[in-house]
Amino acid sequence: MNTLLNIDKKEQLFGFLIERTAKKMKQAFAKELLTNEAGITVDQWVILNILNEDNGISQFEIAKKAYKDAPTVTRIIDLLESKSFIERKAAKNDRRRFEIHLRHEGKNVVKKILPLAKAFRRRCYEGLSDRELKSLEKTMNTIFENLNLS
């Protein structure tokens, strides 16, 4: 019985550690964006970064890549559009569907924030060896895939 109790405590601890770390990273990066007067939130950055890597995709595709629900992505896209960072264009083959494109202003924001994001990640992973980072990646991907199976 003791072994089951210890496993249960470990499972709770790991879930807590993952959640705590994810929240802390988001809060710290939000502070980084604020300190550098980026003028956007972490969630807005996620969308801009996705478009930087795959410009001209649909809101549905953005939501899928960002792991966010459609209404949340719509709100973020509305905000980014109001800041003139992105624009919606009717798809050539389906005028009911919109493609989201980075505008010049959005590309400038990405150019400013991308080096900050890279430096932030390097600070987060400081002190971890390549082996430890590979192990962490494998572990997190395994957990992610286990969730896809449910």
TAKA-V680392 format. One record per residue. N is the residue number from 0. RES is the residue in three letters. PHI is phi in radians with two decimals (none if undefined). OMEGA is omega as a letter, one per 30 degrees, with the letter a starting at -180 (999 if undefined). D_CENTER is the distance of its C-alpha to the mean C-alpha in whole Angstrom. Layout:
{{N:RES:PHI:OMEGA:D_CENTER} {N:RES:PHI:OMEGA:D_CENTER}}
//
This chain:
{{0:MET:none:l:40} {1:ASN:-1.05:a:39} {2:THR:-1.09:l:37} {3:LEU:-1.08:l:35} {4:LEU:-1.10:l:35} {5:ASN:-1.14:l:33} {6:ILE:-1.10:l:31} {7:ASP:-1.03:l:30} {8:LYS:-1.12:l:29} {9:LYS:-1.12:l:27} {10:GLU:-1.05:l:25} {11:GLN:-1.12:a:24} {12:LEU:-1.09:a:24} {13:PHE:-1.09:l:21} {14:GLY:-1.04:l:19} {15:PHE:-1.09:a:20} {16:LEU:-1.10:l:19} {17:ILE:-1.12:a:15} {18:GLU:-1.07:a:15} {19:ARG:-1.06:a:16} {20:THR:-1.17:l:14} {21:ALA:-1.06:l:11} {22:LYS:-1.14:a:12} {23:LYS:-1.10:l:14} {24:MET:-1.10:a:11} {25:LYS:-1.13:l:9} {26:GLN:-1.11:a:13} {27:ALA:-1.16:l:14} {28:PHE:-1.24:l:11} {29:ALA:-1.06:l:12} {30:LYS:-1.13:l:16} {31:GLU:-1.05:l:15} {32:LEU:-1.10:l:14} {33:LEU:-1.14:a:17} {34:THR:-1.04:a:19} {35:ASN:-1.61:l:19} {36:GLU:0.86:a:19} {37:ALA:-1.24:l:16} {38:GLY:1.36:l:17} {39:ILE:-2.45:l:13} {40:THR:-1.64:l:11} {41:VAL:-1.05:a:8} {42:ASP:-1.10:l:7} {43:GLN:-1.18:l:9} {44:TRP:-1.07:l:8} {45:VAL:-0.97:a:4} {46:ILE:-1.15:l:8} {47:LEU:-1.07:a:10} {48:ASN:-1.16:l:8} {49:ILE:-1.06:l:8} {50:LEU:-1.17:l:12} {51:ASN:-1.09:l:13} {52:GLU:-1.49:a:13} {53:ASP:-2.58:a:14} {54:ASN:-1.20:l:16} {55:GLY:1.53:l:18} {56:ILE:-1.63:a:16} {57:SER:-1.40:l:17} {58:GLN:-1.05:l:15} {59:PHE:-1.04:a:15} {60:GLU:-1.15:l:14} {61:ILE:-1.10:a:11} {62:ALA:-1.02:a:11} {63:LYS:-1.12:a:11} {64:LYS:-1.23:a:8} {65:ALA:-1.57:a:6} {66:TYR:0.99:l:8} {67:LYS:-2.21:l:9} {68:ASP:-1.34:a:13} {69:ALA:-1.02:l:15} {70:PRO:-1.08:l:16} {71:THR:-1.13:l:13} {72:VAL:-1.12:l:12} {73:THR:-1.05:l:16} {74:ARG:-1.08:a:16} {75:ILE:-1.14:l:13} {76:ILE:-1.11:l:14} {77:ASP:-1.01:l:18} {78:LEU:-1.12:l:17} {79:LEU:-1.12:l:16} {80:GLU:-1.20:l:19} {81:SER:-1.15:l:21} {82:LYS:-1.56:a:20} {83:SER:1.15:l:21} {84:PHE:-1.50:a:18} {85:ILE:-2.39:l:17} {86:GLU:-2.54:l:20} {87:ARG:-1.66:l:21} {88:LYS:-2.24:l:23} {89:ALA:-1.10:l:25} {90:ALA:-1.14:a:25} {91:LYS:-1.11:a:28} {92:ASN:-1.65:l:29} {93:ASP:-2.69:a:28} {94:ARG:-1.19:l:29} {95:ARG:-1.45:a:27} {96:ARG:-1.79:l:24} {97:PHE:-1.97:l:22} {98:GLU:-1.81:a:20} {99:ILE:-1.81:a:17} {100:HIS:-2.15:l:18} {101:LEU:-1.22:l:17} {102:ARG:-1.60:l:20} {103:HIS:-0.95:a:22} {104:GLU:-1.09:l:20} {105:GLY:-1.15:l:17} {106:LYS:-1.10:l:17} {107:ASN:-1.15:l:19} {108:VAL:-1.11:l:16} {109:VAL:-1.06:l:14} {110:LYS:-1.04:a:17} {111:LYS:-1.31:a:17} {112:ILE:-1.51:a:14} {113:LEU:-0.94:l:13} {114:PRO:-1.11:l:16} {115:LEU:-1.12:a:15} {116:ALA:-1.13:l:11} {117:LYS:-1.13:l:13} {118:ALA:-1.15:l:16} {119:PHE:-1.07:l:14} {120:ARG:-1.09:l:12} {121:ARG:-1.04:l:16} {122:ARG:-1.13:l:17} {123:CYS:-1.07:a:15} {124:TYR:-1.69:a:17} {125:GLU:-1.01:l:20} {126:GLY:1.55:l:23} {127:LEU:-1.73:l:22} {128:SER:-1.31:l:23} {129:ASP:-1.00:l:22} {130:ARG:-1.09:l:24} {131:GLU:-1.14:l:22} {132:LEU:-1.13:l:19} {133:LYS:-1.12:l:20} {134:SER:-1.14:l:21} {135:LEU:-1.09:l:18} {136:GLU:-1.03:l:16} {137:LYS:-1.08:a:18} {138:THR:-1.08:a:19} {139:MET:-1.13:l:15} {140:ASN:-1.15:l:15} {141:THR:-1.11:l:19} {142:ILE:-1.05:l:17} {143:PHE:-1.02:a:15} {144:GLU:-1.14:l:18} {145:ASN:-1.04:l:20} {146:LEU:-1.26:l:18} {147:ASN:-1.22:a:18} {148:LEU:-1.37:a:22} {149:SER:-1.42:999:22}}
//
